[in-house]
Amino acid sequence: MTAPLPNFDRKPLPTGFLDEVRAVVGDRLGTGEAIRLQHGSS
C-alpha cells in the first residue's frame, strides 16, 4: 500500500484541452475520480 500524498496546487487544464484529446483518443479517455487519483499522484 502506498502512503497518501499531500494535496498539490495544480494549474487547471487549458480551455478545450480535453475536447482536443477526446477527439484523438475517443472513448479511451478516462477522467473519472479513480483515474485522476491514481495518475495524478505521479
The first five atom37 places (N, CA, C, CB, O) and aatype in JSON, in Angstrom:
{
  "aatype": [12, 16, 0, 14, 10, 14, 2, 13, 3, 1, 11, 14, 10, 14, 16, 7, 13, 10, 3, 6, 19, 1, 0, 19, 19, 7, 3, 1, 10, 7, 16, 7, 6, 0, 9, 1, 10, 5, 8, 7, 15, 15],
  "atom_mask": [
    [1, 1, 1, 1, 1],
    [1, 1, 1, 1, 1],
    [1, 1, 1, 1, 1],
    [1, 1, 1, 1, 1],
    [1, 1, 1, 1, 1],
    [1, 1, 1, 1, 1],
    [1, 1, 1, 1, 1],
    [1, 1, 1, 1, 1],
    [1, 1, 1, 1, 1],
    [1, 1, 1, 1, 1],
    [1, 1, 1, 1, 1],
    [1, 1, 1, 1, 1],
    [1, 1, 1, 1, 1],
    [1, 1, 1, 1, 1],
    [1, 1, 1, 1, 1],
    [1, 1, 1, 0, 1],
    [1, 1, 1, 1, 1],
    [1, 1, 1, 1, 1],
    [1, 1, 1, 1, 1],
    [1, 1, 1, 1, 1],
    [1, 1, 1, 1, 1],
    [1, 1, 1, 1, 1],
    [1, 1, 1, 1, 1],
    [1, 1, 1, 1, 1],
    [1, 1, 1, 1, 1],
    [1, 1, 1, 0, 1],
    [1, 1, 1, 1, 1],
    [1, 1, 1, 1, 1],
    [1, 1, 1, 1, 1],
    [1, 1, 1, 0, 1],
    [1, 1, 1, 1, 1],
    [1, 1, 1, 0, 1],
    [1, 1, 1, 1, 1],
    [1, 1, 1, 1, 1],
    [1, 1, 1, 1, 1],
    [1, 1, 1, 1, 1],
    [1, 1, 1, 1, 1],
    [1, 1, 1, 1, 1],
    [1, 1, 1, 1, 1],
    [1, 1, 1, 0, 1],
    [1, 1, 1, 1, 1],
    [1, 1, 1, 1, 1]
  ],
  "atom_positions": [
    [[0.85, -1.17, 0.0], [0.0, 0.0, 0.0], [0.9, 1.23, 0.0], [-0.97, 0.0, 1.23], [1.97, 1.24, 0.6]],
    [[0.44, 2.27, -0.66], [1.22, 3.49, -0.71], [0.63, 4.53, 0.23], [1.29, 4.03, -2.13], [-0.58, 4.55, 0.47]],
    [[1.48, 5.36, 0.75], [1.02, 6.43, 1.63], [0.38, 7.54, 0.81], [2.19, 6.99, 2.48], [0.83, 7.82, -0.3]],
    [[-0.66, 8.16, 1.34], [-1.28, 9.24, 0.58], [-0.33, 10.42, 0.44], [-2.59, 9.7, 1.26], [0.44, 10.73, 1.35]],
    [[-0.39, 11.07, -0.7], [0.44, 12.24, -0.96], [-0.29, 13.5, -0.52], [0.83, 12.32, -2.45], [-1.52, 13.53, -0.5]],
    [[0.45, 14.51, -0.17], [-0.21, 15.78, 0.18], [-0.88, 16.38, -1.06], [0.8, 16.78, 0.78], [-0.51, 16.08, -2.19]],
    [[-1.85, 17.22, -0.82], [-2.52, 17.91, -1.94], [-1.57, 18.92, -2.55], [-3.83, 18.61, -1.47], [-0.88, 19.65, -1.84]],
    [[-1.53, 18.94, -3.87], [-0.69, 19.88, -4.59], [-1.6, 20.89, -5.28], [0.23, 19.15, -5.61], [-2.68, 20.55, -5.75]],
    [[-1.15, 22.11, -5.33], [-1.87, 23.11, -6.12], [-1.52, 22.87, -7.58], [-1.53, 24.58, -5.67], [-0.36, 23.0, -7.98]],
    [[-2.51, 22.53, -8.37], [-2.28, 22.25, -9.78], [-2.99, 23.28, -10.62], [-2.75, 20.82, -10.16], [-4.08, 23.75, -10.28]],
    [[-2.37, 23.63, -11.73], [-2.99, 24.56, -12.66], [-4.12, 23.83, -13.39], [-1.95, 25.14, -13.68], [-3.99, 22.65, -13.7]],
    [[-5.21, 24.52, -13.66], [-6.28, 23.89, -14.45], [-5.8, 23.66, -15.88], [-7.57, 24.76, -14.45], [-4.91, 24.35, -16.37]],
    [[-6.41, 22.68, -16.53], [-6.07, 22.41, -17.93], [-6.51, 23.57, -18.8], [-6.73, 21.09, -18.4], [-7.5, 24.24, -18.49]],
    [[-5.8, 23.81, -19.88], [-6.21, 24.88, -20.79], [-7.6, 24.61, -21.36], [-5.19, 25.03, -21.93], [-8.0, 23.46, -21.54]],
    [[-8.32, 25.68, -21.64], [-9.66, 25.57, -22.23], [-9.59, 24.77, -23.53], [-10.27, 26.97, -22.49], [-8.76, 25.04, -24.39]],
    [[-10.47, 23.79, -23.65], [-10.55, 23.0, -24.87], [-9.58, 21.82, -24.92], [0.0, 0.0, 0.0], [-9.64, 21.03, -25.86]],
    [[-8.69, 21.69, -23.93], [-7.7, 20.62, -23.96], [-8.35, 19.24, -23.97], [-6.76, 20.74, -22.76], [-8.02, 18.39, -24.8]],
    [[-9.29, 19.02, -23.05], [-9.94, 17.71, -23.0], [-10.71, 17.4, -24.28], [-10.87, 17.63, -21.8], [-10.74, 16.26, -24.72]],
    [[-11.34, 18.41, -24.86], [-12.06, 18.2, -26.13], [-11.1, 17.76, -27.23], [-12.79, 19.48, -26.55], [-11.42, 16.87, -28.02]],
    [[-9.92, 18.38, -27.28], [-8.93, 18.02, -28.3], [-8.4, 16.6, -28.08], [-7.78, 19.02, -28.29], [-8.24, 15.84, -29.03]],
    [[-8.12, 16.26, -26.83], [-7.63, 14.9, -26.54], [-8.72, 13.89, -26.84], [-7.18, 14.78, -25.05], [-8.44, 12.83, -27.41]],
    [[-9.96, 14.2, -26.47], [-11.08, 13.28, -26.72], [-11.27, 13.07, -28.23], [-12.38, 13.83, -26.09], [-11.66, 11.98, -28.65]],
    [[-11.01, 14.08, -29.04], [-11.12, 13.95, -30.49], [-10.09, 12.96, -31.02], [-10.95, 15.31, -31.18], [-10.32, 12.31, -32.04]],
    [[-8.95, 12.86, -30.35], [-7.89, 11.95, -30.8], [-8.11, 10.53, -30.27], [-6.52, 12.46, -30.36], [-8.02, 9.57, -31.03]],
    [[-8.4, 10.39, -28.98], [-8.46, 9.06, -28.38], [-9.88, 8.55, -28.15], [-7.73, 9.07, -27.07], [-10.07, 7.39, -27.79]],
    [[-10.87, 9.41, -28.35], [-12.26, 8.97, -28.23], [-12.63, 8.51, -26.84], [0.0, 0.0, 0.0], [-12.28, 9.14, -25.84]],
    [[-13.36, 7.4, -26.78], [-13.87, 6.87, -25.51], [-12.78, 6.31, -24.59], [-14.88, 5.81, -25.78], [-13.05, 5.97, -23.44]],
    [[-11.57, 6.22, -25.1], [-10.48, 5.69, -24.27], [-9.99, 6.7, -23.23], [-9.31, 5.27, -25.15], [-9.24, 6.35, -22.33]],
    [[-10.42, 7.95, -23.36], [-10.03, 8.98, -22.4], [-10.84, 8.81, -21.12], [-10.24, 10.41, -22.98], [-12.06, 8.91, -21.12]],
    [[-10.14, 8.54, -20.03], [-10.8, 8.38, -18.74], [-10.49, 9.55, -17.83], [0.0, 0.0, 0.0], [-9.33, 9.9, -17.61]],
    [[-11.54, 10.17, -17.3], [-11.36, 11.31, -16.4], [-12.06, 11.09, -15.07], [-11.87, 12.59, -17.05], [-12.28, 12.03, -14.31]],
    [[-12.4, 9.85, -14.78], [-13.08, 9.54, -13.53], [-12.17, 9.77, -12.32], [0.0, 0.0, 0.0], [-10.95, 9.89, -12.46]],
    [[-12.78, 9.83, -11.15], [-12.03, 10.13, -9.93], [-10.92, 9.11, -9.67], [-12.97, 10.18, -8.74], [-9.81, 9.5, -9.3]],
    [[-11.21, 7.82, -9.84], [-10.19, 6.8, -9.58], [-8.98, 6.97, -10.5], [-10.79, 5.41, -9.76], [-7.84, 6.81, -10.06]],
    [[-9.22, 7.29, -11.75], [-8.14, 7.52, -12.71], [-7.33, 8.74, -12.29], [-8.7, 7.7, -14.14], [-6.1, 8.71, -12.27]],
    [[-8.02, 9.82, -11.95], [-7.33, 11.06, -11.58], [-6.51, 10.86, -10.31], [-8.33, 12.2, -11.38], [-5.4, 11.39, -10.21]],
    [[-7.04, 10.12, -9.35], [-6.29, 9.89, -8.12], [-5.05, 9.05, -8.37], [-7.16, 9.22, -7.08], [-4.0, 9.34, -7.81]],
    [[-5.16, 8.03, -9.2], [-4.03, 7.15, -9.47], [-2.95, 7.88, -10.28], [-4.5, 5.91, -10.22], [-1.78, 7.87, -9.89]],
    [[-3.33, 8.5, -11.37], [-2.36, 9.1, -12.27], [-1.95, 10.51, -11.86], [-2.91, 9.12, -13.65], [-0.89, 10.99, -12.26]],
    [[-2.78, 11.14, -11.08], [-2.46, 12.49, -10.62], [-1.44, 12.5, -9.5], [0.0, 0.0, 0.0], [-0.94, 13.56, -9.12]],
    [[-1.13, 11.32, -8.96], [-0.19, 11.26, -7.83], [1.24, 11.05, -8.28], [-0.59, 10.16, -6.88], [2.15, 11.03, -7.46]],
    [[1.44, 10.88, -9.57], [2.82, 10.61, -10.04], [3.44, 11.83, -10.67], [2.83, 9.47, -11.03], [4.59, 11.77, -11.12]]
  ]
}
